[in-house]
């Protein structure tokens, strides 16, 4: 006896669709798809990505300023940052969170202009406005010695004439050689005598 079976093929198509969660708007979450693939985007601002973008803008301005000053990549400079904004919280937050990225990119830490010594030799300086909502000044200076005047005065029993002579002597020295001497002496340099002019 012969039996016949009839099979019906049924086609199913799975269509992926997105229903926005209650209480969320298009500016917070969105999706797009072609029926087979669905991509859902969280549109909330990511502060860390924003700060990284601002840091890249700052590094870009520093590199352009180095080029404008005709500096070679091996030329060592100190880089100072001065916020021109009334509310400095954005620049402080970016510089704190992105310090290591900026230091790696420019070869040194970005210093606040408040610590720039008055005797610093400025190579190039420029103001920037409207960069990621910030305005600031970047200053490139030659490497500069900074003194802890309180420690120098304590070391010399408050003799301000000696402290001034020591500062003048150290400023007159070649900084590269002086740095090498400090490194060889584990942060100390022995001075035989410093002449004090009357």
Secondary structure, DSSP 8 states (H G I E B T S, - for coil): ---------------------TT--TTTEEEEE-SS-EEEEE-S--HHHHHHHHHHHHHHHHHHHHHHTT--TT--EEEEEEE--S--HHHHHHHHHTHHHHHHHHSS-EEEGGG--TT--EEEEEEEEEETTEEEEEEEEE------HHHHHHHTTT-HHHHHHHHHHHHHS-HHHHHHHHHHTTT----S------
